[in-house]
Amino acid sequence: MKIITLNLFVFLQFCSTMSALGMETTIIEKKEKNMSTELKGRVYFYVQTTSGFMPDNSAEHYNDDTKLQVKAGYYCGQVFVYVNSNPLKMFTIGAIVNNCDLFLNRGKNSIEFRGKPESPTFVKIIQYDRPPQNAGEIQTYPFKVLAKTWLDMEKDYNKLEFNVEEPFAKESDIIGTDGPWKFDVFENTEGAREKIKEEIRTRVKQELAAIRARDFDLYYKIQSDGEVTSVAELVAAGSPAVERMIAMTFPSGAQWPDDSYVYENLEFLFGEKTVFVYDGKAPESHYRIMHHPAYLLIGRDPKTNHTSTLSDTVFYKVNGRLKSTSDF
């Protein structure tokens, strides 16, 4: 099973996930049909930028652990987020609420922020209860804050340690078509890493060719490892806004790069079980757009100057098979 988190879903998730009292299910969770009904809890990291130049209620926002109110926030540069040595996100602007269960251990865990934040930023580790439910059911669940801190703006490395006890989501709870999820540990040699890089480049080139041909059915089939075989299926699994997001993500007339892009632009950050891939030559203006959280491929509409992202950013292997997702 793949937890499907296509790029165009992420902004919708950001807008629809939060409530005043707790965290709600999203359209993405409708795809988690094979999730064990014994799953009782989930852990997320919540990162929020604030303003250092004008009065705001950021201190109150940080101190209040009774509700989660995600705000628009500010640009903070490029900060990479690692969970237990696994890179999962590049955080640049606003706020993110990102699941990290699959990389947690019972007991002690850590979250690292590599890069100096350019605006005041805090992080909270949140665990919320999730009773058995029907796929797609909308409920509000109580949550608790396991740990929190402000990032030190004078440092380019910040680390927060926290403990997680049962119940929480773990690999044995995730059952898919290939059996229980078991993340492969990447071999830390130059040869092994080059092989993984080439596998990723091949995947991205296939997706890029599908987009240039405007074969969106093929694109989503490649991106979702065959779980989504058509745009119609994707729209049916989401909401009316999904179709609009597809049109915005892949506007008619967008100029997509050729295959040389994957060799000239892509940067790879290796962790124990994940590889984070991003565009090392993307302009800063791209990272200042909140609904472009993937930061991988850029297509540009010459008429509107609109930029679009293509494919995912986090790659990993499960039972020897290359997979990808932009959010866990």
N, C-alpha and C positions, 0 to 999 in steps of 0.2 A: 504494500500500500504506500502511496505517496500522499503526503499532506499537501494538497494542491494550493499553492499560493502564488498565482500568476501575478506579474508586475502590475497589471491594471487593477487587480483586486486590492492592492495595498492601501491606496488612498481611500478607497471605500471602507476598508476595514478601519483605518485611522479615524474616519468620521463617524462610524456607526458602532464601534466596539464599546465606547465608554458610556456609563450612566452615572447619575449623581450618587447612587448608593453602592454600586459595585460594577462588576464586569459582566457583559452580556455575550451570548454566542453571536457569531457573525455568519455571513453567507459562506465563508470558507469552511466552517465547521460542518456544513451540510454534506461536505465531501468525505467526512471522516466516518463513513458507514461501518468500517471494520474495527473501529476503536473498541477496546474492551469495555464492557459495561461496568467492570469493577473499578475503573479509573475514578478516583475520588478527589484528586487535587491536581492543580497545575501551578507552575511557577513562571513568572514573567519578570523581565527587567524593564523598568520604566525610567526613561531618561528625559529630562525636561530642561530646556534653556530658559533663562529669565533675562531681564534687562538690568544692566549695571549703570544705566545713564538716566533713569527716571524713576520716580517713586512707583512701586507696585506692591502687590501683596504676596511676593514670592516667599518671604519667610513664613507667612501664614499658610501658604500653599504647601510648603515643605513640611511644616509641623503638623498639619492636619492629616492623620492617617485613617480617618473615618470614611473618607470618600475619595474617589479618583476623578479629578477634573483636568483632563489633558488640554493644554492651551497651545496656541499657535507657536509661540516662542520666537527665537532669534537665531541668526546664523552664528555658528561657533567654530568654523573651520572644519578640518577633516580629523575626526576622532574614530579610531577603529575599536570595536568592542569585541573582546574575547571572553568566552565562558569556559573555564577549566582548560585553557590553552587552545580553544577552538575559535577561530575568527568567525563571527556571525553577521556583523553589521559594520557599515561605515556610517557614522552619525555626523550630520553636518548642520542641520537646521531644525528648529521647532521642537518636536517631541517624538519619541518612539515608545511603543509598548510591544515587547517582543518575547515570544515564548522561548524557553530554554530548557525545558524538562529533560529532553533526550540526551543532554550532555551533563546532567547533574549526577552527583554521587550521594549516597546516604551519608549524612554527617557533613563534613566540611567541604565547602566549595568556594570558588573565587570568580570574580568578574573583573577584567582588566580594561582600562581605557588608555590606548596608545595614541598619543597626539595631544598637543596643548590646546585646551579649549579657549576660544577667543571671547566668550561671553559666560557669565555665571551659569553653572549647570549643576543640577543635582540628579541623583539616581536613587531609586527605591527598588528593592527586590520584593515582589508581591506574590503571595501564594493564595489562591482562592479555591474554595470547596466547589466540587462539581458532582452532584449526585447523578445516578443513572438517568438518561433522558432519551427521547426520541430524536433522530437526526433532524436538525434544523429547528428544533424547539427553542423558543426565545424565553430565557429566564434571567433573573438577576441573582448573582451568587455572592455570599459574604466572602471577604478576603481579609488577610492580615499582612502587615509589612514585616518581613523577616530581617531586613537591614536597610540602612539608608545613609547617604553622605553627600556632601557638596564636593565636587571635583576641585582640586587645587589648580588654579589658573596659572600658577608659577611653574608647574611641572608638566612635562610631556608624557608622564606615566602615572596613572592612578590605579589603585587596586582596592577592592572591597571584598572581604571574606564574610561568608555567612553559612549557617547550618540549615540543612533541610532534613526533616525527619518524615517518616511515613505519616499519612499517605501522600504520595506524589507520583507523577507519571514517570515511568522508567521503561527501558527498552523492552522488557518482557511483556509489557502491556500492549505493545503495538504489534498486531498480527495482520499481515498482508498476504497477497497472493504468493509471495515467495517464502512464506513462513514468518517466524518472529524476526523483527528488525534486529540486526546485529551490525553496527558500524564497523567497517574495516579500519584498522590503524595504519596510516600511511608509513611506508618505509622511508626513513630519513636519510636517503642517499641521493646524490645528484642524478643518477641514472633513473631511479624510480620516480623522482619528481618530474623529470623531463617527459617520461612516459605519460604521467597523469596530465601534464600540460597539453600534450598533443591530443589526448583523448578529449579534453575540454575544447580545444581549438576546433577539432573535427565536429563536435556537437554544435558549437556556435556557428560554424560555417554552414552547416545544414539548415539551421534556423534562419540564418541570414539569406540564404538562397530562396527559402520558402517565402520570406517577406518581400524580397525583390520581385518575385513572381506573383505577389499578392495572393498566395495560396495559404490563407489563414487556417484552414482546416489542417493542412500538413504542419504548419508552424505549431499549433497547439498540441497536435499529436506527438510531435517531437519533444516539446517542452514538458509535457505531462507524462512522459514515458508511456504513452498509449492510453492513458486513462481518459483523456478528453480527445475525441476523434473528430469533432466539428465545432464550429462557432455556435451552431444552434444548440448543441449540447451544453456548451459553456454558458450561454445565455439562460438556458432553462434551469441550470443549477444555481444561478445567481439571482439577480434582481433586474428590473428595467434599466437601472443605471449602468449595468455591465455593458450593454450594447452601445451606449453612448461613450463609455470609456474605451471600448475597442476602436471606435471611430476616431477618438481623440488621440489614442496611442499610435495608430497607424493611419495618419491622414493621407488622403490622396495627394500625390505629387511630392511626398517626402523623398529626400535623397539619402539613400542608404549606402554605406561604404562597401567596397569590394573586399575580397578575402584577405588582402594585405593588412587590413585593419587588425586581424587577430594576432598578427606577428609584431606589428608596430606599436599598438596601443595597449594591449591587455597586460595588466599586472597581476601577479599571483601571490597571495599570502597563505602560506601553509601552516596548518595547525596539526594537532595529533590526528583528528578525524575529519577535518573540513579544510577546504581550500576556498578562500574568498577571492573573487575575481572582479576587477574593476577597470575602468578606463583611466589609465595613468596620464592621458593628455587632454582629458575633458576640461573645458574652461570653468572657472570658478562660478560663473553665472549659472551653469547647469546644476551645481550642487546647492544653489540657493532656491531651487524650485522644489517645494515640499512633495509634490506628487510624482517625483522621479526618484524613488528610493533605491532603485536597483543599481544605478550608476555603471551600467555596462556599455551597451552599444547605443550610439546616438544617430538618429535620423533627423534630418532638418528639412522643414517646409520652407522653401525659399520665399514664399509669399508672405507668410505670417511670422517667420523666424521661430516657429514652434519646434521644440526638440522632443524626441521620443526615445524611450529606452526599449531594448530588446533583450529577451532572455533573462536568466536568473544570475545571481551573484555568488551563491554558496553552492559548492559542489562537494560531493562526498560519495562514498561507496558503501552499499549495503549488500552483504553476501556476494561481493565481487562485482556488483553491477553499478556503473556510474549513474548517479542521480543528482538532481539539483533542485533548489528551492530558494526563494528570496525571503522567506520567513519561516520560523519554526513555531 
